[in-house]
């Protein structure tokens, strides 16, 4: 299996290009603007943080949806959803 650290990673609005000489990855935006370079572990840490934030956001959305369902059942017109 080829080493994944030697292949470009395209993540939509930007891509990560490996730089073998520096053992780093250069992020390049879709408009060609260069972003900071980082090692493989830096980008993995960023991806893990993005996943953590996504989990928190989804949990908060679920709480807001549950609150909306409870509010609809109560029939109160003046309640404000604290999760929205």
mmCIF file of the N, C-alpha and C atoms, coordinates in Angstrom:
data_MODEL
# 
_entry.id   MODEL 
# 
loop_
_atom_site.group_PDB 
_atom_site.id 
_atom_site.type_symbol 
_atom_site.label_atom_id 
_atom_site.label_alt_id 
_atom_site.label_comp_id 
_atom_site.label_asym_id 
_atom_site.label_entity_id 
_atom_site.label_seq_id 
_atom_site.pdbx_PDB_ins_code 
_atom_site.Cartn_x 
_atom_site.Cartn_y 
_atom_site.Cartn_z 
_atom_site.occupancy 
_atom_site.B_iso_or_equiv 
_atom_site.pdbx_formal_charge 
_atom_site.auth_seq_id 
_atom_site.auth_comp_id 
_atom_site.auth_asym_id 
_atom_site.auth_atom_id 
_atom_site.pdbx_PDB_model_num 
ATOM 1   N N  . UNK A 1 1  ? 0.852   -1.169 0.000  1.00 0.00 ? 1  UNK A N  1 
ATOM 2   C CA . UNK A 1 1  ? 0.000   0.000  0.000  1.00 0.00 ? 1  UNK A CA 1 
ATOM 3   C C  . UNK A 1 1  ? 0.903   1.239  0.000  1.00 0.00 ? 1  UNK A C  1 
ATOM 4   N N  . UNK A 1 2  ? 0.599   2.215  -0.840 1.00 0.00 ? 2  UNK A N  1 
ATOM 5   C CA . UNK A 1 2  ? 1.438   3.416  -0.879 1.00 0.00 ? 2  UNK A CA 1 
ATOM 6   C C  . UNK A 1 2  ? 1.295   4.240  0.401  1.00 0.00 ? 2  UNK A C  1 
ATOM 7   N N  . UNK A 1 3  ? 2.346   4.937  0.716  1.00 0.00 ? 3  UNK A N  1 
ATOM 8   C CA . UNK A 1 3  ? 2.345   5.797  1.905  1.00 0.00 ? 3  UNK A CA 1 
ATOM 9   C C  . UNK A 1 3  ? 1.392   6.965  1.672  1.00 0.00 ? 3  UNK A C  1 
ATOM 10  N N  . UNK A 1 4  ? 0.334   7.112  2.491  1.00 0.00 ? 4  UNK A N  1 
ATOM 11  C CA . UNK A 1 4  ? -0.634  8.187  2.270  1.00 0.00 ? 4  UNK A CA 1 
ATOM 12  C C  . UNK A 1 4  ? -0.030  9.580  2.462  1.00 0.00 ? 4  UNK A C  1 
ATOM 13  N N  . UNK A 1 5  ? 1.117   9.646  3.130  1.00 0.00 ? 5  UNK A N  1 
ATOM 14  C CA . UNK A 1 5  ? 1.754   10.941 3.352  1.00 0.00 ? 5  UNK A CA 1 
ATOM 15  C C  . UNK A 1 5  ? 2.434   11.478 2.100  1.00 0.00 ? 5  UNK A C  1 
ATOM 16  N N  . UNK A 1 6  ? 2.452   10.695 1.027  1.00 0.00 ? 6  UNK A N  1 
ATOM 17  C CA . UNK A 1 6  ? 3.088   11.158 -0.207 1.00 0.00 ? 6  UNK A CA 1 
ATOM 18  C C  . UNK A 1 6  ? 2.070   11.533 -1.276 1.00 0.00 ? 6  UNK A C  1 
ATOM 19  N N  . UNK A 1 7  ? 0.795   11.525 -0.945 1.00 0.00 ? 7  UNK A N  1 
ATOM 20  C CA . UNK A 1 7  ? -0.256  11.832 -1.908 1.00 0.00 ? 7  UNK A CA 1 
ATOM 21  C C  . UNK A 1 7  ? -0.976  13.121 -1.540 1.00 0.00 ? 7  UNK A C  1 
ATOM 22  N N  . UNK A 1 8  ? -1.407  13.860 -2.556 1.00 0.00 ? 8  UNK A N  1 
ATOM 23  C CA . UNK A 1 8  ? -2.196  15.076 -2.334 1.00 0.00 ? 8  UNK A CA 1 
ATOM 24  C C  . UNK A 1 8  ? -3.542  14.692 -1.723 1.00 0.00 ? 8  UNK A C  1 
ATOM 25  N N  . UNK A 1 9  ? -3.997  15.500 -0.792 1.00 0.00 ? 9  UNK A N  1 
ATOM 26  C CA . UNK A 1 9  ? -5.299  15.303 -0.180 1.00 0.00 ? 9  UNK A CA 1 
ATOM 27  C C  . UNK A 1 9  ? -6.169  16.479 -0.593 1.00 0.00 ? 9  UNK A C  1 
ATOM 28  N N  . UNK A 1 10 ? -7.253  16.196 -1.288 1.00 0.00 ? 10 UNK A N  1 
ATOM 29  C CA . UNK A 1 10 ? -8.167  17.239 -1.738 1.00 0.00 ? 10 UNK A CA 1 
ATOM 30  C C  . UNK A 1 10 ? -9.390  17.207 -0.835 1.00 0.00 ? 10 UNK A C  1 
ATOM 31  N N  . UNK A 1 11 ? -9.614  18.289 -0.102 1.00 0.00 ? 11 UNK A N  1 
ATOM 32  C CA . UNK A 1 11 ? -10.726 18.345 0.840  1.00 0.00 ? 11 UNK A CA 1 
ATOM 33  C C  . UNK A 1 11 ? -11.734 19.425 0.456  1.00 0.00 ? 11 UNK A C  1 
ATOM 34  N N  . UNK A 1 12 ? -11.899 19.663 -0.814 1.00 0.00 ? 12 UNK A N  1 
ATOM 35  C CA . UNK A 1 12 ? -12.892 20.622 -1.283 1.00 0.00 ? 12 UNK A CA 1 
ATOM 36  C C  . UNK A 1 12 ? -12.327 22.013 -1.444 1.00 0.00 ? 12 UNK A C  1 
ATOM 37  N N  . UNK A 1 13 ? -12.553 22.886 -0.453 1.00 0.00 ? 13 UNK A N  1 
ATOM 38  C CA . UNK A 1 13 ? -12.105 24.267 -0.608 1.00 0.00 ? 13 UNK A CA 1 
ATOM 39  C C  . UNK A 1 13 ? -10.590 24.447 -0.523 1.00 0.00 ? 13 UNK A C  1 
ATOM 40  N N  . UNK A 1 14 ? -9.881  23.429 -0.091 1.00 0.00 ? 14 UNK A N  1 
ATOM 41  C CA . UNK A 1 14 ? -8.419  23.495 -0.101 1.00 0.00 ? 14 UNK A CA 1 
ATOM 42  C C  . UNK A 1 14 ? -7.852  22.093 -0.269 1.00 0.00 ? 14 UNK A C  1 
ATOM 43  N N  . UNK A 1 15 ? -6.580  22.033 -0.562 1.00 0.00 ? 15 UNK A N  1 
ATOM 44  C CA . UNK A 1 15 ? -5.905  20.744 -0.698 1.00 0.00 ? 15 UNK A CA 1 
ATOM 45  C C  . UNK A 1 15 ? -4.589  20.785 0.054  1.00 0.00 ? 15 UNK A C  1 
ATOM 46  N N  . UNK A 1 16 ? -4.137  19.631 0.464  1.00 0.00 ? 16 UNK A N  1 
ATOM 47  C CA . UNK A 1 16 ? -2.860  19.500 1.153  1.00 0.00 ? 16 UNK A CA 1 
ATOM 48  C C  . UNK A 1 16 ? -1.871  18.840 0.201  1.00 0.00 ? 16 UNK A C  1 
ATOM 49  N N  . UNK A 1 17 ? -0.791  19.555 -0.098 1.00 0.00 ? 17 UNK A N  1 
ATOM 50  C CA . UNK A 1 17 ? 0.248   19.044 -0.992 1.00 0.00 ? 17 UNK A CA 1 
ATOM 51  C C  . UNK A 1 17 ? 1.473   18.670 -0.171 1.00 0.00 ? 17 UNK A C  1 
ATOM 52  N N  . UNK A 1 18 ? 1.961   17.416 -0.308 1.00 0.00 ? 18 UNK A N  1 
ATOM 53  C CA . UNK A 1 18 ? 3.146   17.012 0.454  1.00 0.00 ? 18 UNK A CA 1 
ATOM 54  C C  . UNK A 1 18 ? 4.404   17.683 -0.083 1.00 0.00 ? 18 UNK A C  1 
ATOM 55  N N  . UNK A 1 19 ? 5.309   18.014 0.800  1.00 0.00 ? 19 UNK A N  1 
ATOM 56  C CA . UNK A 1 19 ? 6.611   18.565 0.434  1.00 0.00 ? 19 UNK A CA 1 
ATOM 57  C C  . UNK A 1 19 ? 7.659   17.621 1.017  1.00 0.00 ? 19 UNK A C  1 
ATOM 58  N N  . UNK A 1 20 ? 8.204   16.753 0.180  1.00 0.00 ? 20 UNK A N  1 
ATOM 59  C CA . UNK A 1 20 ? 9.120   15.702 0.649  1.00 0.00 ? 20 UNK A CA 1 
ATOM 60  C C  . UNK A 1 20 ? 10.383  16.271 1.274  1.00 0.00 ? 20 UNK A C  1 
ATOM 61  N N  . UNK A 1 21 ? 10.869  17.396 0.781  1.00 0.00 ? 21 UNK A N  1 
ATOM 62  C CA . UNK A 1 21 ? 12.114  17.965 1.300  1.00 0.00 ? 21 UNK A CA 1 
ATOM 63  C C  . UNK A 1 21 ? 11.945  18.473 2.734  1.00 0.00 ? 21 UNK A C  1 
ATOM 64  N N  . UNK A 1 22 ? 10.807  19.082 3.019  1.00 0.00 ? 22 UNK A N  1 
ATOM 65  C CA . UNK A 1 22 ? 10.597  19.647 4.349  1.00 0.00 ? 22 UNK A CA 1 
ATOM 66  C C  . UNK A 1 22 ? 9.848   18.714 5.290  1.00 0.00 ? 22 UNK A C  1 
ATOM 67  N N  . UNK A 1 23 ? 9.408   17.587 4.777  1.00 0.00 ? 23 UNK A N  1 
ATOM 68  C CA . UNK A 1 23 ? 8.567   16.663 5.538  1.00 0.00 ? 23 UNK A CA 1 
ATOM 69  C C  . UNK A 1 23 ? 7.386   17.416 6.133  1.00 0.00 ? 23 UNK A C  1 
ATOM 70  N N  . UNK A 1 24 ? 6.780   18.245 5.299  1.00 0.00 ? 24 UNK A N  1 
ATOM 71  C CA . UNK A 1 24 ? 5.632   19.045 5.713  1.00 0.00 ? 24 UNK A CA 1 
ATOM 72  C C  . UNK A 1 24 ? 4.575   18.994 4.624  1.00 0.00 ? 24 UNK A C  1 
ATOM 73  N N  . UNK A 1 25 ? 3.431   19.520 4.938  1.00 0.00 ? 25 UNK A N  1 
ATOM 74  C CA . UNK A 1 25 ? 2.326   19.613 3.993  1.00 0.00 ? 25 UNK A CA 1 
ATOM 75  C C  . UNK A 1 25 ? 1.974   21.079 3.839  1.00 0.00 ? 25 UNK A C  1 
ATOM 76  N N  . UNK A 1 26 ? 1.783   21.493 2.619  1.00 0.00 ? 26 UNK A N  1 
ATOM 77  C CA . UNK A 1 26 ? 1.392   22.866 2.332  1.00 0.00 ? 26 UNK A CA 1 
ATOM 78  C C  . UNK A 1 26 ? -0.088  22.862 1.965  1.00 0.00 ? 26 UNK A C  1 
ATOM 79  N N  . UNK A 1 27 ? -0.877  23.645 2.674  1.00 0.00 ? 27 UNK A N  1 
ATOM 80  C CA . UNK A 1 27 ? -2.298  23.784 2.342  1.00 0.00 ? 27 UNK A CA 1 
ATOM 81  C C  . UNK A 1 27 ? -2.424  24.855 1.266  1.00 0.00 ? 27 UNK A C  1 
ATOM 82  N N  . UNK A 1 28 ? -3.204  24.556 0.233  1.00 0.00 ? 28 UNK A N  1 
ATOM 83  C CA . UNK A 1 28 ? -3.427  25.494 -0.866 1.00 0.00 ? 28 UNK A CA 1 
ATOM 84  C C  . UNK A 1 28 ? -4.926  25.627 -1.067 1.00 0.00 ? 28 UNK A C  1 
ATOM 85  N N  . UNK A 1 29 ? -5.431  26.862 -0.987 1.00 0.00 ? 29 UNK A N  1 
ATOM 86  C CA . UNK A 1 29 ? -6.859  27.111 -1.178 1.00 0.00 ? 29 UNK A CA 1 
ATOM 87  C C  . UNK A 1 29 ? -7.224  26.913 -2.637 1.00 0.00 ? 29 UNK A C  1 
ATOM 88  N N  . UNK A 1 30 ? -8.509  26.713 -2.906 1.00 0.00 ? 30 UNK A N  1 
ATOM 89  C CA . UNK A 1 30 ? -8.961  26.478 -4.277 1.00 0.00 ? 30 UNK A CA 1 
ATOM 90  C C  . UNK A 1 30 ? -8.682  27.668 -5.189 1.00 0.00 ? 30 UNK A C  1 
ATOM 91  N N  . UNK A 1 31 ? -8.536  28.876 -4.619 1.00 0.00 ? 31 UNK A N  1 
ATOM 92  C CA . UNK A 1 31 ? -8.223  30.053 -5.451 1.00 0.00 ? 31 UNK A CA 1 
ATOM 93  C C  . UNK A 1 31 ? -6.716  30.223 -5.646 1.00 0.00 ? 31 UNK A C  1 
ATOM 94  N N  . UNK A 1 32 ? -5.912  29.261 -5.159 1.00 0.00 ? 32 UNK A N  1 
ATOM 95  C CA . UNK A 1 32 ? -4.466  29.288 -5.352 1.00 0.00 ? 32 UNK A CA 1 
ATOM 96  C C  . UNK A 1 32 ? -3.699  29.952 -4.225 1.00 0.00 ? 32 UNK A C  1 
ATOM 97  N N  . UNK A 1 33 ? -4.388  30.503 -3.247 1.00 0.00 ? 33 UNK A N  1 
ATOM 98  C CA . UNK A 1 33 ? -3.736  31.136 -2.113 1.00 0.00 ? 33 UNK A CA 1 
ATOM 99  C C  . UNK A 1 33 ? -3.077  30.073 -1.244 1.00 0.00 ? 33 UNK A C  1 
ATOM 100 N N  . UNK A 1 34 ? -1.829  30.280 -0.907 1.00 0.00 ? 34 UNK A N  1 
ATOM 101 C CA . UNK A 1 34 ? -1.099  29.328 -0.083 1.00 0.00 ? 34 UNK A CA 1 
ATOM 102 C C  . UNK A 1 34 ? -1.391  29.590 1.393  1.00 0.00 ? 34 UNK A C  1 
ATOM 103 N N  . UNK A 1 35 ? -1.607  28.545 2.118  1.00 0.00 ? 35 UNK A N  1 
ATOM 104 C CA . UNK A 1 35 ? -1.887  28.614 3.550  1.00 0.00 ? 35 UNK A CA 1 
ATOM 105 C C  . UNK A 1 35 ? -0.691  28.044 4.305  1.00 0.00 ? 35 UNK A C  1 
ATOM 106 N N  . UNK A 1 36 ? -0.694  28.060 5.624  1.00 0.00 ? 36 UNK A N  1 
ATOM 107 C CA . UNK A 1 36 ? 0.465   27.575 6.392  1.00 0.00 ? 36 UNK A CA 1 
ATOM 108 C C  . UNK A 1 36 ? 0.803   26.113 6.100  1.00 0.00 ? 36 UNK A C  1 
ATOM 109 N N  . UNK A 1 37 ? 2.074   25.811 6.204  1.00 0.00 ? 37 UNK A N  1 
ATOM 110 C CA . UNK A 1 37 ? 2.538   24.428 6.072  1.00 0.00 ? 37 UNK A CA 1 
ATOM 111 C C  . UNK A 1 37 ? 2.558   23.795 7.456  1.00 0.00 ? 37 UNK A C  1 
ATOM 112 N N  . UNK A 1 38 ? 2.411   22.496 7.495  1.00 0.00 ? 38 UNK A N  1 
ATOM 113 C CA . UNK A 1 38 ? 2.460   21.790 8.762  1.00 0.00 ? 38 UNK A CA 1 
ATOM 114 C C  . UNK A 1 38 ? 2.862   20.351 8.544  1.00 0.00 ? 38 UNK A C  1 
ATOM 115 N N  . UNK A 1 39 ? 3.324   19.720 9.588  1.00 0.00 ? 39 UNK A N  1 
ATOM 116 C CA . UNK A 1 39 ? 3.699   18.311 9.487  1.00 0.00 ? 39 UNK A CA 1 
ATOM 117 C C  . UNK A 1 39 ? 2.432   17.460 9.426  1.00 0.00 ? 39 UNK A C  1 
ATOM 118 N N  . UNK A 1 40 ? 2.618   16.200 9.124  1.00 0.00 ? 40 UNK A N  1 
ATOM 119 C CA . UNK A 1 40 ? 1.499   15.266 9.056  1.00 0.00 ? 40 UNK A CA 1 
ATOM 120 C C  . UNK A 1 40 ? 0.726   15.278 10.377 1.00 0.00 ? 40 UNK A C  1 
ATOM 121 N N  . UNK A 1 41 ? 1.432   15.243 11.489 1.00 0.00 ? 41 UNK A N  1 
ATOM 122 C CA . UNK A 1 41 ? 0.755   15.211 12.798 1.00 0.00 ? 41 UNK A CA 1 
ATOM 123 C C  . UNK A 1 41 ? -0.021  16.506 13.067 1.00 0.00 ? 41 UNK A C  1 
ATOM 124 N N  . UNK A 1 42 ? 0.452   17.642 12.539 1.00 0.00 ? 42 UNK A N  1 
ATOM 125 C CA . UNK A 1 42 ? -0.288  18.894 12.697 1.00 0.00 ? 42 UNK A CA 1 
ATOM 126 C C  . UNK A 1 42 ? -1.648  18.820 12.005 1.00 0.00 ? 42 UNK A C  1 
ATOM 127 N N  . UNK A 1 43 ? -1.655  18.281 10.789 1.00 0.00 ? 43 UNK A N  1 
ATOM 128 C CA . UNK A 1 43 ? -2.910  18.202 10.039 1.00 0.00 ? 43 UNK A CA 1 
ATOM 129 C C  . UNK A 1 43 ? -3.835  17.159 10.637 1.00 0.00 ? 43 UNK A C  1 
ATOM 130 N N  . UNK A 1 44 ? -3.281  16.075 11.173 1.00 0.00 ? 44 UNK A N  1 
ATOM 131 C CA . UNK A 1 44 ? -4.111  15.074 11.842 1.00 0.00 ? 44 UNK A CA 1 
ATOM 132 C C  . UNK A 1 44 ? -4.743  15.686 13.091 1.00 0.00 ? 44 UNK A C  1 
ATOM 133 N N  . UNK A 1 45 ? -3.970  16.463 13.843 1.00 0.00 ? 45 UNK A N  1 
ATOM 134 C CA . UNK A 1 45 ? -4.504  17.126 15.031 1.00 0.00 ? 45 UNK A CA 1 
ATOM 135 C C  . UNK A 1 45 ? -5.608  18.106 14.651 1.00 0.00 ? 45 UNK A C  1 
ATOM 136 N N  . UNK A 1 46 ? -5.434  18.832 13.555 1.00 0.00 ? 46 UNK A N  1 
ATOM 137 C CA . UNK A 1 46 ? -6.477  19.746 13.084 1.00 0.00 ? 46 UNK A CA 1 
ATOM 138 C C  . UNK A 1 46 ? -7.739  18.977 12.719 1.00 0.00 ? 46 UNK A C  1 
ATOM 139 N N  . UNK A 1 47 ? -7.581  17.864 12.013 1.00 0.00 ? 47 UNK A N  1 
ATOM 140 C CA . UNK A 1 47 ? -8.738  17.059 11.627 1.00 0.00 ? 47 UNK A CA 1 
ATOM 141 C C  . UNK A 1 47 ? -9.467  16.521 12.858 1.00 0.00 ? 47 UNK A C  1 
ATOM 142 N N  . UNK A 1 48 ? -8.718  16.089 13.863 1.00 0.00 ? 48 UNK A N  1 
ATOM 143 C CA . UNK A 1 48 ? -9.342  15.595 15.091 1.00 0.00 ? 48 UNK A CA 1 
ATOM 144 C C  . UNK A 1 48 ? -10.128 16.704 15.787 1.00 0.00 ? 48 UNK A C  1 
ATOM 145 N N  . UNK A 1 49 ? -9.573  17.909 15.792 1.00 0.00 ? 49 UNK A N  1 
ATOM 146 C CA . UNK A 1 49 ? -10.261 19.035 16.435 1.00 0.00 ? 49 UNK A CA 1 
ATOM 147 C C  . UNK A 1 49 ? -11.536 19.394 15.676 1.00 0.00 ? 49 UNK A C  1 
ATOM 148 N N  . UNK A 1 50 ? -11.472 19.348 14.351 1.00 0.00 ? 50 UNK A N  1 
ATOM 149 C CA . UNK A 1 50 ? -12.664 19.624 13.542 1.00 0.00 ? 50 UNK A CA 1 
ATOM 150 C C  . UNK A 1 50 ? -13.749 18.596 13.847 1.00 0.00 ? 50 UNK A C  1 
ATOM 151 N N  . UNK A 1 51 ? -13.368 17.331 13.975 1.00 0.00 ? 51 UNK A N  1 
ATOM 152 C CA . UNK A 1 51 ? -14.341 16.294 14.308 1.00 0.00 ? 51 UNK A CA 1 
ATOM 153 C C  . UNK A 1 51 ? -14.936 16.499 15.696 1.00 0.00 ? 51 UNK A C  1 
ATOM 154 N N  . UNK A 1 52 ? -14.121 16.933 16.658 1.00 0.00 ? 52 UNK A N  1 
ATOM 155 C CA . UNK A 1 52 ? -14.631 17.218 18.002 1.00 0.00 ? 52 UNK A CA 1 
ATOM 156 C C  . UNK A 1 52 ? -15.643 18.359 17.971 1.00 0.00 ? 52 UNK A C  1 
ATOM 157 N N  . UNK A 1 53 ? -15.326 19.406 17.230 1.00 0.00 ? 53 UNK A N  1 
ATOM 158 C CA . UNK A 1 53 ? -16.234 20.551 17.138 1.00 0.00 ? 53 UNK A CA 1 
ATOM 159 C C  . UNK A 1 53 ? -17.526 20.147 16.437 1.00 0.00 ? 53 UNK A C  1 
ATOM 160 N N  . UNK A 1 54 ? -17.415 19.309 15.404 1.00 0.00 ? 54 UNK A N  1 
ATOM 161 C CA . UNK A 1 54 ? -18.599 18.830 14.705 1.00 0.00 ? 54 UNK A CA 1 
ATOM 162 C C  . UNK A 1 54 ? -19.498 18.030 15.645 1.00 0.00 ? 54 UNK A C  1 
ATOM 163 N N  . UNK A 1 55 ? -18.900 17.207 16.496 1.00 0.00 ? 55 UNK A N  1 
ATOM 164 C CA . UNK A 1 55 ? -19.669 16.427 17.469 1.00 0.00 ? 55 UNK A CA 1 
ATOM 165 C C  . UNK A 1 55 ? -20.408 17.342 18.436 1.00 0.00 ? 55 UNK A C  1 
ATOM 166 N N  . UNK A 1 56 ? -19.729 18.370 18.928 1.00 0.00 ? 56 UNK A N  1 
ATOM 167 C CA . UNK A 1 56 ? -20.361 19.321 19.843 1.00 0.00 ? 56 UNK A CA 1 
ATOM 168 C C  . UNK A 1 56 ? -21.519 20.029 19.143 1.00 0.00 ? 56 UNK A C  1 
ATOM 169 N N  . UNK A 1 57 ? -21.307 20.463 17.896 1.00 0.00 ? 57 UNK A N  1 
ATOM 170 C CA . UNK A 1 57 ? -22.349 21.159 17.151 1.00 0.00 ? 57 UNK A CA 1 
ATOM 171 C C  . UNK A 1 57 ? -23.560 20.261 16.949 1.00 0.00 ? 57 UNK A C  1 
ATOM 172 N N  . UNK A 1 58 ? -23.326 18.995 16.563 1.00 0.00 ? 58 UNK A N  1 
ATOM 173 C CA . UNK A 1 58 ? -24.444 18.073 16.339 1.00 0.00 ? 58 UNK A CA 1 
ATOM 174 C C  . UNK A 1 58 ? -25.218 17.809 17.638 1.00 0.00 ? 58 UNK A C  1 
ATOM 175 N N  . UNK A 1 59 ? -24.503 17.712 18.755 1.00 0.00 ? 59 UNK A N  1 
ATOM 176 C CA . UNK A 1 59 ? -25.172 17.507 20.045 1.00 0.00 ? 59 UNK A CA 1 
ATOM 177 C C  . UNK A 1 59 ? -26.048 18.704 20.398 1.00 0.00 ? 59 UNK A C  1 
ATOM 178 N N  . UNK A 1 60 ? -25.529 19.881 20.177 1.00 0.00 ? 60 UNK A N  1 
ATOM 179 C CA . UNK A 1 60 ? -26.293 21.097 20.472 1.00 0.00 ? 60 UNK A CA 1 
ATOM 180 C C  . UNK A 1 60 ? -27.526 21.204 19.570 1.00 0.00 ? 60 UNK A C  1 
ATOM 181 N N  . UNK A 1 61 ? -27.369 20.853 18.307 1.00 0.00 ? 61 UNK A N  1 
ATOM 182 C CA . UNK A 1 61 ? -28.511 20.854 17.388 1.00 0.00 ? 61 UNK A CA 1 
ATOM 183 C C  . UNK A 1 61 ? -29.570 19.850 17.850 1.00 0.00 ? 61 UNK A C  1 
ATOM 184 N N  . UNK A 1 62 ? -29.137 18.679 18.306 1.00 0.00 ? 62 UNK A N  1 
ATOM 185 C CA . UNK A 1 62 ? -30.076 17.661 18.777 1.00 0.00 ? 62 UNK A CA 1 
ATOM 186 C C  . UNK A 1 62 ? -30.833 18.169 20.007 1.00 0.00 ? 62 UNK A C  1 
ATOM 187 N N  . UNK A 1 63 ? -30.118 18.864 20.904 1.00 0.00 ? 63 UNK A N  1 
ATOM 188 C CA . UNK A 1 63 ? -30.792 19.432 22.076 1.00 0.00 ? 63 UNK A CA 1 
ATOM 189 C C  . UNK A 1 63 ? -31.820 20.474 21.658 1.00 0.00 ? 63 UNK A C  1 
ATOM 190 N N  . UNK A 1 64 ? -31.459 21.309 20.685 1.00 0.00 ? 64 UNK A N  1 
ATOM 191 C CA . UNK A 1 64 ? -32.391 22.329 20.198 1.00 0.00 ? 64 UNK A CA 1 
ATOM 192 C C  . UNK A 1 64 ? -33.612 21.700 19.557 1.00 0.00 ? 64 UNK A C  1 
ATOM 193 N N  . UNK A 1 65 ? -33.410 20.631 18.784 1.00 0.00 ? 65 UNK A N  1 
ATOM 194 C CA . UNK A 1 65 ? -34.539 19.936 18.160 1.00 0.00 ? 65 UNK A CA 1 
ATOM 195 C C  . UNK A 1 65 ? -35.443 19.325 19.217 1.00 0.00 ? 65 UNK A C  1 
ATOM 196 N N  . UNK A 1 66 ? -34.852 18.716 20.246 1.00 0.00 ? 66 UNK A N  1 
ATOM 197 C CA . UNK A 1 66 ? -35.646 18.119 21.321 1.00 0.00 ? 66 UNK A CA 1 
ATOM 198 C C  . UNK A 1 66 ? -36.428 19.198 22.054 1.00 0.00 ? 66 UNK A C  1 
ATOM 199 N N  . UNK A 1 67 ? -35.805 20.351 22.273 1.00 0.00 ? 67 UNK A N  1 
ATOM 200 C CA . UNK A 1 67 ? -36.486 21.446 22.954 1.00 0.00 ? 67 UNK A CA 1 
ATOM 201 C C  . UNK A 1 67 ? -37.660 21.928 22.099 1.00 0.00 ? 67 UNK A C  1 
ATOM 202 N N  . UNK A 1 68 ? -37.445 22.044 20.787 1.00 0.00 ? 68 UNK A N  1 
ATOM 203 C CA . UNK A 1 68 ? -38.524 22.470 19.879 1.00 0.00 ? 68 UNK A CA 1 
ATOM 204 C C  . UNK A 1 68 ? -39.701 21.507 19.938 1.00 0.00 ? 68 UNK A C  1 
ATOM 205 N N  . UNK A 1 69 ? -39.410 20.210 19.972 1.00 0.00 ? 69 UNK A N  1 
ATOM 206 C CA . UNK A 1 69 ? -40.485 19.225 20.036 1.00 0.00 ? 69 UNK A CA 1 
ATOM 207 C C  . UNK A 1 69 ? -41.256 19.349 21.346 1.00 0.00 ? 69 UNK A C  1 
ATOM 208 N N  . UNK A 1 70 ? -40.543 19.527 22.452 1.00 0.00 ? 70 UNK A N  1 
ATOM 209 C CA . UNK A 1 70 ? -41.207 19.696 23.745 1.00 0.00 ? 70 UNK A CA 1 
ATOM 210 C C  . UNK A 1 70 ? -42.016 20.978 23.800 1.00 0.00 ? 70 UNK A C  1 
ATOM 211 N N  . UNK A 1 71 ? -41.478 22.046 23.240 1.00 0.00 ? 71 UNK A N  1 
ATOM 212 C CA . UNK A 1 71 ? -42.178 23.328 23.218 1.00 0.00 ? 71 UNK A CA 1 
ATOM 213 C C  . UNK A 1 71 ? -43.456 23.226 22.386 1.00 0.00 ? 71 UNK A C  1 
ATOM 214 N N  . UNK A 1 72 ? -43.384 22.554 21.252 1.00 0.00 ? 72 UNK A N  1 
ATOM 215 C CA . UNK A 1 72 ? -44.566 22.389 20.407 1.00 0.00 ? 72 UNK A CA 1 
ATOM 216 C C  . UNK A 1 72 ? -45.649 21.617 21.151 1.00 0.00 ? 72 UNK A C  1 
ATOM 217 N N  . UNK A 1 73 ? -45.246 20.652 21.950 1.00 0.00 ? 73 UNK A N  1 
ATOM 218 C CA . UNK A 1 73 ? -46.215 19.862 22.702 1.00 0.00 ? 73 UNK A CA 1 
ATOM 219 C C  . UNK A 1 73 ? -46.848 20.674 23.825 1.00 0.00 ? 73 UNK A C  1 
ATOM 220 N N  . UNK A 1 74 ? -46.100 21.631 24.392 1.00 0.00 ? 74 UNK A N  1 
ATOM 221 C CA . UNK A 1 74 ? -46.636 22.412 25.513 1.00 0.00 ? 74 UNK A CA 1 
ATOM 222 C C  . UNK A 1 74 ? -47.623 23.475 25.058 1.00 0.00 ? 74 UNK A C  1 
ATOM 223 N N  . UNK A 1 75 ? -47.446 23.999 23.875 1.00 0.00 ? 75 UNK A N  1 
ATOM 224 C CA . UNK A 1 75 ? -48.364 25.017 23.347 1.00 0.00 ? 75 UNK A CA 1 
ATOM 225 C C  . UNK A 1 75 ? -48.063 26.417 23.851 1.00 0.00 ? 75 UNK A C  1 
ATOM 226 N N  . UNK A 1 76 ? -47.000 26.626 24.618 1.00 0.00 ? 76 UNK A N  1 
ATOM 227 C CA . UNK A 1 76 ? -46.644 27.968 25.115 1.00 0.00 ? 76 UNK A CA 1 
ATOM 228 C C  . UNK A 1 76 ? -46.088 28.798 23.967 1.00 0.00 ? 76 UNK A C  1 
ATOM 229 N N  . UNK A 1 77 ? -46.566 30.051 23.847 1.00 0.00 ? 77 UNK A N  1 
ATOM 230 C CA . UNK A 1 77 ? -46.129 30.904 22.739 1.00 0.00 ? 77 UNK A CA 1 
ATOM 231 C C  . UNK A 1 77 ? -44.977 31.839 23.123 1.00 0.00 ? 77 UNK A C  1 
ATOM 232 N N  . UNK A 1 78 ? -44.697 31.993 24.407 1.00 0.00 ? 78 UNK A N  1 
ATOM 233 C CA . UNK A 1 78 ? -43.677 32.958 24.826 1.00 0.00 ? 78 UNK A CA 1 
ATOM 234 C C  . UNK A 1 78 ? -42.324 32.324 25.210 1.00 0.00 ? 78 UNK A C  1 
ATOM 235 N N  . UNK A 1 79 ? -42.197 31.015 25.089 1.00 0.00 ? 79 UNK A N  1 
ATOM 236 C CA . UNK A 1 79 ? -40.926 30.360 25.444 1.00 0.00 ? 79 UNK A CA 1 
ATOM 237 C C  . UNK A 1 79 ? -39.889 30.591 24.351 1.00 0.00 ? 79 UNK A C  1 
ATOM 238 N N  . UNK A 1 80 ? -38.622 30.726 24.774 1.00 0.00 ? 80 UNK A N  1 
ATOM 239 C CA . UNK A 1 80 ? -37.523 30.931 23.838 1.00 0.00 ? 80 UNK A CA 1 
ATOM 240 C C  . UNK A 1 80 ? -36.560 29.757 23.950 1.00 0.00 ? 80 UNK A C  1 
ATOM 241 N N  . UNK A 1 81 ? -36.207 29.199 22.818 1.00 0.00 ? 81 UNK A N  1 
ATOM 242 C CA . UNK A 1 81 ? -35.311 28.045 22.788 1.00 0.00 ? 81 UNK A CA 1 
ATOM 243 C C  . UNK A 1 81 ? -33.897 28.500 23.149 1.00 0.00 ? 81 UNK A C  1 
ATOM 244 N N  . UNK A 1 82 ? -33.334 28.035 24.262 1.00 0.00 ? 82 UNK A N  1 
ATOM 245 C CA . UNK A 1 82 ? -31.975 28.470 24.655 1.00 0.00 ? 82 UNK A CA 1 
ATOM 246 C C  . UNK A 1 82 ? -30.867 27.858 23.795 1.00 0.00 ? 82 UNK A C  1 
ATOM 247 N N  . UNK A 1 83 ? -31.212 26.885 22.964 1.00 0.00 ? 83 UNK A N  1 
ATOM 248 C CA . UNK A 1 83 ? -30.198 26.236 22.134 1.00 0.00 ? 83 UNK A CA 1 
ATOM 249 C C  . UNK A 1 83 ? -30.135 26.815 20.726 1.00 0.00 ? 83 UNK A C  1 
ATOM 250 N N  . UNK A 1 84 ? -30.908 27.812 20.431 1.00 0.00 ? 84 UNK A N  1 
ATOM 251 C CA . UNK A 1 84 ? -30.924 28.411 19.091 1.00 0.00 ? 84 UNK A CA 1 
ATOM 252 C C  . UNK A 1 84 ? -30.480 29.841 19.159 1.00 0.00 ? 84 UNK A C  1 
# 
